[in-house]
Amino acid sequence: MTQESPPHDPAHPGAQHHEHEIRPPVPHRWATLTLLCMAQFLLIVDVTVINVALPTVGDELALTAGQLTWAVTAYTLCFGSLLLLGGRAGDSVGRKRMFLAGLLVFTAASLVSGLAEDGGTLIAARAAQGVGAAMLSPAAMAIITSMFHGAERNRALGVWAAIGGSGAAFGVLLGGLLTTSLGWEWVFFINVPIGAAVFVCVAIVLKENAENSEGHRQDSPGGIDLAGALTMTAAPGLLIYGLVQARDHGFGSASSLLPLAGAVVCAGVFVAVEKSVRAPLVRLSVLTRRNLVGGSVVMLAASGVLISMFFLCSLYLQHVLGLSALKTGLVFLPVAVAITLAAHLSSQAIGRFGWRPVATTGFVLGTAGSLLLSRVEESGSAWTQVLPGFLLVAIGLGAGFVSATTSAMSDLPHEDMGLASGLVNTCHEMGAALGVAVVAAVAGASLETGGNSAPSVSGFDSAFLACAVISLGAAVAGALLLPRGRPDPSQGPVFAH
């Protein structure tokens, strides 16, 4: 996960001047980068590691299908919806303080997650993990862009960007290994000693004046937009709750219609708040930029389909086919590697062919892979029925992620770069939360854990088909909304997940 802050802030007239001055290098900057990347690695791993452990967690804690959904979405919901607020707060109170506070919250919540003995405690702790992640990640990114300059900055951001792919790949394998050998609790407990060590080292190594070497703190003249942050969290939260209720009671029930209507109301209130406050989280004028809207929509769909695939395939492999968590992680490992390789190759393809052909082709592959998965059987094979389709999805979505990020950041004025990056990364996390909620509602009773009845695959088939529909819709959206041309090499690299 990458929250990119602009190297200098146009709100401060001296910032651009400082950018061109020769400044002495920040002491211990590479050691600090290593520590910051370790913390970010924990955040990325926690998106995928839970999917492999989820069936075991559900069985041991007797979670309902709705609680299974919230165990995944609570983290990504809070992570995504509070990212922009976390970045703004870090600029106001100090990035080192915000990073350490976020790491402390994340580490403590990881401990509580591992100690949880019921679904409510686990879900609350997962939400707290997301809050900590939203505090930590943008602060870490801002510290990096302040410590490094010129060619060193690009190298440092390249290391940061590589954390996304490696974290996802490591997470699926680590989840299977820890769940099988030590128990599901250790997918959370492992964060505790690492988080504590990073906390102590960053507190010692990172000096107060090194966190913002531009020589100023970016205070927000209008304060922090708490009302915007609350409504930005409430709207998708109510939407997810409505989808969970619809799965149990139907879309026509009051228990689903009321929260769904509440989500619409909160979205409207968010727009009204952003129009009225002095320092909004999201300047609505930015949303008139077609490139940014197109990239955000594509990111929302790509993340939603990918995390939904991990969610569905993990439950299918372990509950229907009876695979262990470790074997499930091994099945997922080539998928995670394929995403990383596809993203790398797609960045080159975009430079040659442009955004629209690459994104559209990627989502067509995602549609084909989802359709293959929609034919899974109760006596199917992980290697012949699941992996081929999942690999197609992974390759296609790898292209989708790169297309989304680079197109959203193209042709933007410098003062909008930080906000645009934050919006794209917010869509990455929010897409994961909403995607899992949608497929869980479609899958229905097939997600139930425990019991003596034979598992059903009809719900899985329908959920995979829903992923195919989303991928096809994203292919159309990419063809219509993404820029027609190719990236301008003079703009330099863009770093993201």
C-alpha positions as semicolon CSV with decimal commas, in nm:
position;residue;x (nm);y (nm);z (nm)
1;M;0,000;0,000;0,000
2;T;0,147;0,334;-0,097
3;Q;0,030;0,674;0,016
4;E;0,231;0,915;-0,195
5;S;0,279;1,270;-0,077
6;P;0,413;1,536;-0,310
7;P;0,781;1,615;-0,265
8;H;0,698;1,978;-0,192
9;D;0,381;2,159;-0,107
10;P;0,262;2,456;-0,311
11;A;0,092;2,588;0,001
12;H;0,441;2,679;0,116
13;P;0,615;2,920;-0,122
14;G;0,960;2,818;-0,011
15;A;0,905;2,450;-0,074
16;Q;0,985;2,457;-0,443
17;H;1,295;2,661;-0,378
18;H;1,416;2,410;-0,119
19;E;1,365;2,125;-0,366
20;H;1,641;2,263;-0,586
21;E;1,882;2,343;-0,306
22;I;2,161;2,101;-0,227
23;R;2,082;1,966;0,117
24;P;2,306;1,743;0,329
25;P;2,186;1,382;0,330
26;V;1,974;1,271;0,625
27;P;2,175;1,046;0,860
28;H;2,069;0,681;0,877
29;R;1,816;0,735;0,596
30;W;1,862;0,388;0,444
31;A;1,830;0,220;0,784
32;T;1,516;0,427;0,844
33;L;1,381;0,322;0,503
34;T;1,434;-0,042;0,596
35;L;1,238;0,005;0,918
36;L;0,954;0,191;0,746
37;C;0,931;-0,080;0,480
38;M;0,916;-0,348;0,749
39;A;0,616;-0,173;0,903
40;Q;0,447;-0,134;0,564
41;F;0,517;-0,500;0,492
42;L;0,310;-0,595;0,797
43;L;0,016;-0,390;0,668
44;I;0,025;-0,551;0,323
45;V;0,065;-0,903;0,460
46;D;-0,241;-0,856;0,680
47;V;-0,462;-0,801;0,374
48;T;-0,390;-1,151;0,234
49;V;-0,278;-1,355;0,534
50;I;-0,626;-1,362;0,687
51;N;-0,779;-1,513;0,374
52;V;-0,576;-1,833;0,407
53;A;-0,646;-1,862;0,780
54;L;-1,014;-1,762;0,750
55;P;-1,173;-2,109;0,727
56;T;-0,982;-2,225;1,036
57;V;-1,072;-1,906;1,223
58;G;-1,437;-1,953;1,127
59;D;-1,443;-2,311;1,249
60;E;-1,268;-2,249;1,581
61;L;-1,460;-1,932;1,670
62;A;-1,789;-2,056;1,520
63;L;-1,822;-1,748;1,302
64;T;-2,130;-1,690;1,092
65;A;-2,094;-1,610;0,722
66;G;-2,155;-1,244;0,806
67;Q;-1,878;-1,246;1,065
68;L;-1,643;-1,412;0,816
69;T;-1,709;-1,122;0,583
70;W;-1,645;-0,861;0,851
71;A;-1,321;-1,034;0,960
72;V;-1,181;-0,939;0,620
73;T;-1,362;-0,615;0,545
74;A;-1,329;-0,442;0,885
75;Y;-0,955;-0,403;0,826
76;T;-0,966;-0,281;0,468
77;L;-1,270;-0,059;0,535
78;C;-1,099;0,136;0,813
79;F;-0,763;0,131;0,636
80;G;-0,905;0,276;0,315
81;S;-1,162;0,521;0,447
82;L;-0,924;0,682;0,698
83;L;-0,613;0,704;0,478
84;L;-0,670;1,063;0,372
85;L;-0,743;1,168;0,730
86;G;-0,428;0,990;0,847
87;G;-0,219;1,177;0,594
88;R;-0,372;1,511;0,691
89;A;-0,325;1,443;1,063
90;G;0,037;1,343;1,006
91;D;0,105;1,675;0,838
92;S;-0,048;1,856;1,136
93;V;0,089;1,672;1,440
94;G;0,414;1,543;1,295
95;R;0,485;1,243;1,076
96;K;0,711;1,061;1,321
97;R;0,452;1,093;1,596
98;M;0,176;0,974;1,364
99;F;0,384;0,680;1,240
100;L;0,470;0,564;1,591
101;A;0,112;0,609;1,713
102;G;-0,022;0,413;1,415
103;L;0,232;0,135;1,465
104;L;0,141;0,116;1,834
105;V;-0,231;0,089;1,755
106;F;-0,171;-0,170;1,481
107;T;0,057;-0,383;1,700
108;A;-0,175;-0,375;2,002
109;A;-0,475;-0,458;1,782
110;S;-0,281;-0,751;1,634
111;L;-0,229;-0,888;1,985
112;V;-0,600;-0,855;2,063
113;S;-0,689;-1,022;1,731
114;G;-0,480;-1,325;1,820
115;L;-0,631;-1,343;2,169
116;A;-0,989;-1,311;2,044
117;E;-1,227;-1,582;2,160
118;D;-1,536;-1,467;1,972
119;G;-1,628;-1,302;1,647
120;G;-1,712;-0,961;1,796
121;T;-1,371;-0,919;1,956
122;L;-1,191;-1,029;1,641
123;I;-1,387;-0,791;1,416
124;A;-1,333;-0,497;1,653
125;A;-0,961;-0,570;1,671
126;R;-0,939;-0,600;1,293
127;A;-1,105;-0,258;1,261
128;A;-0,849;-0,116;1,506
129;Q;-0,573;-0,267;1,294
130;G;-0,714;-0,076;0,998
131;V;-0,717;0,249;1,195
132;G;-0,353;0,198;1,289
133;A;-0,262;0,118;0,929
134;A;-0,432;0,436;0,806
135;M;-0,224;0,637;1,054
136;L;0,101;0,460;0,977
137;S;0,114;0,422;0,600
138;P;0,078;0,783;0,477
139;A;0,313;0,905;0,749
140;A;0,578;0,654;0,643
141;M;0,545;0,754;0,279
142;A;0,572;1,123;0,364
143;I;0,884;1,060;0,573
144;I;1,048;0,879;0,281
145;T;0,973;1,158;0,033
146;S;1,116;1,409;0,280
147;M;1,434;1,215;0,360
148;F;1,537;1,133;0,001
149;H;1,589;1,359;-0,297
150;G;1,663;1,326;-0,666
151;A;1,775;0,985;-0,791
152;E;1,791;0,852;-0,435
153;R;1,423;0,928;-0,390
154;N;1,329;0,720;-0,696
155;R;1,537;0,429;-0,568
156;A;1,378;0,455;-0,225
157;L;1,027;0,470;-0,370
158;G;1,108;0,173;-0,591
159;V;1,192;-0,031;-0,280
160;W;0,869;0,091;-0,118
161;A;0,662;-0,006;-0,422
162;A;0,813;-0,356;-0,430
163;I;0,672;-0,416;-0,082
164;G;0,321;-0,445;-0,229
165;G;0,385;-0,745;-0,451
166;S;0,624;-0,923;-0,216
167;G;0,393;-0,866;0,081
168;A;0,097;-1,021;-0,100
169;A;0,301;-1,323;-0,207
170;F;0,454;-1,370;0,138
171;G;0,118;-1,326;0,309
172;V;-0,055;-1,620;0,141
173;L;0,236;-1,854;0,217
174;L;0,285;-1,725;0,571
175;G;-0,086;-1,761;0,646
176;G;-0,084;-2,127;0,549
177;L;0,241;-2,205;0,728
178;L;0,150;-2,038;1,057
179;T;-0,209;-2,165;1,064
180;T;-0,100;-2,525;1,004
181;S;0,201;-2,528;1,238
182;L;0,124;-2,291;1,526
183;G;-0,244;-2,203;1,491
184;W;-0,439;-1,920;1,328
185;E;-0,365;-1,689;1,621
186;W;-0,006;-1,658;1,503
187;V;-0,099;-1,482;1,180
188;F;-0,166;-1,192;1,419
189;F;0,082;-1,265;1,698
190;I;0,376;-1,248;1,456
191;N;0,307;-0,876;1,411
192;V;0,370;-0,806;1,779
193;P;0,748;-0,864;1,817
194;I;0,819;-0,715;1,473
195;G;0,602;-0,412;1,542
196;A;0,762;-0,359;1,883
197;A;1,113;-0,383;1,742
198;V;1,037;-0,138;1,460
199;F;0,875;0,102;1,708
200;V;1,184;0,114;1,931
201;C;1,428;0,143;1,641
202;V;1,236;0,419;1,459
203;A;1,198;0,612;1,785
204;I;1,577;0,606;1,823
205;V;1,700;0,635;1,463
206;L;1,457;0,887;1,312
207;K;1,532;1,237;1,435
208;E;1,257;1,495;1,465
209;N;1,416;1,725;1,210
210;A;1,466;1,441;0,960
211;E;1,100;1,353;0,924
212;N;1,045;1,668;0,720
213;S;1,370;1,787;0,571
214;E;1,188;2,048;0,366
215;G;1,213;2,268;0,674
216;H;0,844;2,321;0,745
217;R;0,542;2,142;0,871
218;Q;0,243;2,128;0,643
219;D;-0,026;2,253;0,874
220;S;-0,383;2,264;0,747
221;P;-0,520;2,618;0,785
222;G;-0,876;2,489;0,801
223;G;-0,810;2,215;1,053
224;I;-0,880;1,844;1,013
225;D;-1,200;1,744;0,835
226;L;-1,342;1,501;1,093
227;A;-1,696;1,526;0,957
228;G;-1,572;1,429;0,612
229;A;-1,374;1,138;0,754
230;L;-1,672;1,009;0,954
231;T;-1,913;1,020;0,661
232;M;-1,649;0,874;0,430
233;T;-1,624;0,577;0,667
234;A;-1,996;0,549;0,746
235;A;-2,112;0,534;0,383
236;P;-1,919;0,220;0,279
237;G;-1,961;0,073;0,627
238;L;-2,341;0,093;0,601
239;L;-2,323;-0,041;0,247
240;I;-2,127;-0,346;0,362
241;Y;-2,362;-0,398;0,658
242;G;-2,660;-0,380;0,422
243;L;-2,505;-0,641;0,193
244;V;-2,435;-0,872;0,487
245;Q;-2,794;-0,835;0,604
246;A;-2,923;-0,893;0,250
247;R;-2,739;-1,223;0,241
248;D;-2,926;-1,341;0,552
249;H;-3,265;-1,173;0,507
250;G;-3,294;-1,076;0,141
251;F;-3,260;-0,739;-0,031
252;G;-3,626;-0,659;0,029
253;S;-3,602;-0,677;0,409
254;A;-3,594;-0,366;0,626
255;S;-3,272;-0,485;0,790
256;S;-3,094;-0,454;0,454
257;L;-3,283;-0,163;0,296
258;L;-3,234;0,075;0,589
259;P;-2,851;0,052;0,602
260;L;-2,833;0,064;0,221
261;A;-3,043;0,382;0,225
262;G;-2,825;0,514;0,507
263;A;-2,518;0,460;0,291
264;V;-2,671;0,678;0,018
265;V;-2,758;0,949;0,273
266;C;-2,405;0,944;0,419
267;A;-2,257;0,974;0,070
268;G;-2,472;1,281;0,010
269;V;-2,374;1,431;0,345
270;F;-2,007;1,369;0,261
271;V;-2,042;1,568;-0,060
272;A;-2,218;1,850;0,125
273;V;-1,948;1,856;0,394
274;E;-1,666;1,864;0,141
275;K;-1,829;2,161;-0,030
276;S;-1,864;2,358;0,291
277;V;-1,547;2,305;0,499
278;R;-1,235;2,517;0,457
279;A;-0,993;2,224;0,426
280;P;-1,185;1,925;0,283
281;L;-1,037;1,577;0,273
282;V;-1,130;1,564;-0,096
283;R;-1,147;1,874;-0,312
284;L;-1,445;1,785;-0,527
285;S;-1,306;1,978;-0,823
286;V;-1,040;1,708;-0,857
287;L;-1,315;1,455;-0,936
288;T;-1,390;1,638;-1,259
289;R;-1,063;1,505;-1,400
290;R;-1,154;1,212;-1,622
291;N;-0,816;1,039;-1,589
292;L;-0,842;1,032;-1,211
293;V;-1,202;0,910;-1,212
294;G;-1,123;0,639;-1,465
295;G;-0,816;0,521;-1,276
296;S;-1,005;0,517;-0,946
297;V;-1,292;0,312;-1,092
298;V;-1,049;0,064;-1,244
299;M;-0,859;0,035;-0,913
300;L;-1,184;-0,018;-0,722
301;A;-1,283;-0,304;-0,953
302;A;-0,938;-0,466;-0,972
303;S;-0,891;-0,471;-0,595
304;G;-1,248;-0,587;-0,536
305;V;-1,218;-0,883;-0,771
306;L;-0,871;-0,988;-0,654
307;I;-0,939;-0,993;-0,279
308;S;-1,278;-1,155;-0,345
309;M;-1,099;-1,430;-0,535
310;F;-0,866;-1,499;-0,242
311;F;-1,166;-1,498;-0,008
312;L;-1,376;-1,737;-0,218
313;C;-1,097;-1,970;-0,324
314;S;-0,968;-2,008;0,031
315;L;-1,310;-2,115;0,158
316;Y;-1,368;-2,341;-0,143
317;L;-1,029;-2,512;-0,121
318;Q;-1,049;-2,575;0,252
319;H;-1,420;-2,633;0,313
320;V;-1,518;-2,807;-0,010
321;L;-1,199;-2,980;-0,124
322;G;-1,063;-3,030;0,227
323;L;-0,715;-2,884;0,172
324;S;-0,510;-2,770;0,468
325;A;-0,424;-2,405;0,518
326;L;-0,063;-2,477;0,417
327;K;-0,163;-2,645;0,089
328;T;-0,401;-2,358;0,021
329;G;-0,115;-2,111;0,069
330;L;0,099;-2,310;-0,175
331;V;-0,180;-2,299;-0,434
332;F;-0,203;-1,922;-0,388
333;L;0,173;-1,860;-0,412
334;P;0,200;-1,877;-0,795
335;V;-0,104;-1,648;-0,812
336;A;0,068;-1,381;-0,603
337;V;0,386;-1,414;-0,809
338;A;0,183;-1,385;-1,131
339;I;0,031;-1,056;-1,012
340;T;0,375;-0,909;-0,949
341;L;0,517;-1,024;-1,284
342;A;0,209;-0,908;-1,473
343;A;0,231;-0,566;-1,312
344;H;0,595;-0,533;-1,416
345;L;0,531;-0,639;-1,776
346;S;0,218;-0,427;-1,799
347;S;0,406;-0,112;-1,705
348;Q;0,620;-0,166;-2,014
349;A;0,319;-0,255;-2,230
350;I;0,140;0,065;-2,130
351;G;0,439;0,267;-2,246
352;R;0,415;0,098;-2,585
353;F;0,043;0,048;-2,646
354;G;-0,131;0,286;-2,406
355;W;-0,366;0,255;-2,110
356;R;-0,689;0,151;-2,276
357;P;-0,565;-0,159;-2,466
358;V;-0,368;-0,289;-2,168
359;A;-0,645;-0,237;-1,912
360;T;-0,918;-0,373;-2,138
361;T;-0,714;-0,681;-2,224
362;G;-0,636;-0,737;-1,858
363;F;-0,998;-0,727;-1,749
364;V;-1,104;-0,950;-2,038
365;L;-0,852;-1,205;-1,906
366;G;-0,999;-1,152;-1,559
367;T;-1,346;-1,219;-1,697
368;A;-1,230;-1,539;-1,868
369;G;-1,058;-1,661;-1,552
370;S;-1,365;-1,586;-1,339
371;L;-1,585;-1,778;-1,583
372;L;-1,353;-2,078;-1,556
373;L;-1,380;-2,065;-1,179
374;S;-1,760;-2,041;-1,197
375;R;-1,761;-2,409;-1,302
376;V;-1,595;-2,551;-0,990
377;E;-1,731;-2,882;-0,860
378;E;-1,762;-3,049;-0,520
379;S;-1,502;-3,307;-0,621
380;G;-1,285;-3,070;-0,821
381;S;-0,907;-3,029;-0,825
382;A;-0,716;-2,733;-0,689
383;W;-0,449;-2,757;-0,958
384;T;-0,669;-2,816;-1,264
385;Q;-0,993;-2,636;-1,177
386;V;-0,890;-2,352;-0,947
387;L;-0,533;-2,252;-1,031
388;P;-0,570;-2,202;-1,412
389;G;-0,863;-1,964;-1,376
390;F;-0,707;-1,784;-1,080
391;L;-0,383;-1,735;-1,274
392;L;-0,574;-1,575;-1,561
393;V;-0,743;-1,341;-1,314
394;A;-0,409;-1,259;-1,150
395;I;-0,240;-1,175;-1,480
396;G;-0,532;-0,961;-1,589
397;L;-0,562;-0,772;-1,263
398;G;-0,188;-0,711;-1,248
399;A;-0,238;-0,512;-1,567
400;G;-0,542;-0,344;-1,415
401;F;-0,355;-0,221;-1,107
402;V;-0,078;-0,060;-1,309
403;S;-0,321;0,094;-1,557
404;A;-0,528;0,239;-1,275
405;T;-0,238;0,396;-1,089
406;T;-0,048;0,542;-1,383
407;S;-0,356;0,676;-1,561
408;A;-0,501;0,837;-1,249
409;M;-0,174;1,021;-1,185
410;S;-0,122;1,135;-1,545
411;D;-0,152;1,498;-1,655
412;L;-0,226;1,624;-1,304
413;P;-0,092;1,954;-1,171
414;H;0,163;1,907;-0,897
415;E;-0,066;2,038;-0,623
416;D;-0,314;1,755;-0,692
417;M;-0,063;1,469;-0,693
418;G;-0,082;1,388;-0,323
419;L;-0,462;1,392;-0,315
420;A;-0,486;1,184;-0,633
421;S;-0,247;0,923;-0,496
422;G;-0,446;0,910;-0,173
423;L;-0,773;0,862;-0,360
424;V;-0,635;0,578;-0,572
425;N;-0,496;0,402;-0,267
426;T;-0,826;0,456;-0,085
427;C;-1,003;0,289;-0,377
428;H;-0,759;-0,002;-0,349
429;E;-0,859;-0,073;0,011
430;M;-1,226;0,015;-0,029
431;G;-1,252;-0,207;-0,336
432;A;-1,128;-0,499;-0,130
433;A;-1,387;-0,436;0,142
434;L;-1,680;-0,388;-0,096
435;G;-1,580;-0,675;-0,323
436;V;-1,577;-0,928;-0,040
437;A;-1,913;-0,800;0,085
438;V;-2,068;-0,837;-0,261
439;V;-1,945;-1,191;-0,328
440;A;-2,033;-1,300;0,026
441;A;-2,391;-1,181;-0,031
442;V;-2,404;-1,370;-0,361
443;A;-2,244;-1,689;-0,228
444;G;-2,497;-1,715;0,053
445;A;-2,512;-2,041;0,246
446;S;-2,206;-2,185;0,072
447;L;-1,991;-1,976;0,307
448;E;-2,135;-2,132;0,623
449;T;-1,873;-2,307;0,835
450;G;-1,914;-2,616;1,043
451;G;-2,216;-2,844;1,045
452;N;-2,258;-3,199;0,919
453;S;-2,419;-3,124;0,584
454;A;-2,219;-3,160;0,264
455;P;-2,080;-2,829;0,141
456;S;-2,255;-2,671;-0,156
457;V;-2,072;-2,518;-0,451
458;S;-2,371;-2,346;-0,612
459;G;-2,307;-2,027;-0,416
460;F;-1,940;-2,030;-0,511
461;D;-2,033;-2,066;-0,878
462;S;-2,265;-1,766;-0,853
463;A;-2,005;-1,558;-0,668
464;F;-1,736;-1,633;-0,926
465;L;-1,985;-1,539;-1,196
466;A;-2,041;-1,207;-1,016
467;C;-1,664;-1,149;-1,033
468;A;-1,681;-1,213;-1,407
469;V;-1,955;-0,952;-1,443
470;I;-1,754;-0,697;-1,242
471;S;-1,443;-0,767;-1,452
472;L;-1,639;-0,726;-1,774
473;G;-1,785;-0,399;-1,648
474;A;-1,436;-0,280;-1,559
475;A;-1,315;-0,367;-1,910
476;V;-1,588;-0,145;-2,053
477;A;-1,516;0,132;-1,802
478;G;-1,144;0,117;-1,882
479;A;-1,212;0,143;-2,255
480;L;-1,434;0,448;-2,201
481;L;-1,274;0,638;-1,912
482;L;-0,899;0,579;-1,931
483;P;-0,683;0,811;-2,143
484;R;-0,649;0,726;-2,510
485;G;-0,277;0,781;-2,537
486;R;0,038;0,660;-2,364
487;P;0,222;0,794;-2,058
488;D;0,451;1,092;-2,098
489;P;0,803;0,966;-2,013
490;S;0,898;1,314;-1,893
491;Q;0,659;1,284;-1,597
492;G;0,884;1,026;-1,434
493;P;0,786;0,713;-1,247
494;V;0,466;0,672;-1,050
495;F;0,478;0,447;-0,746
496;A;0,188;0,262;-0,590
497;H;0,088;-0,081;-0,468
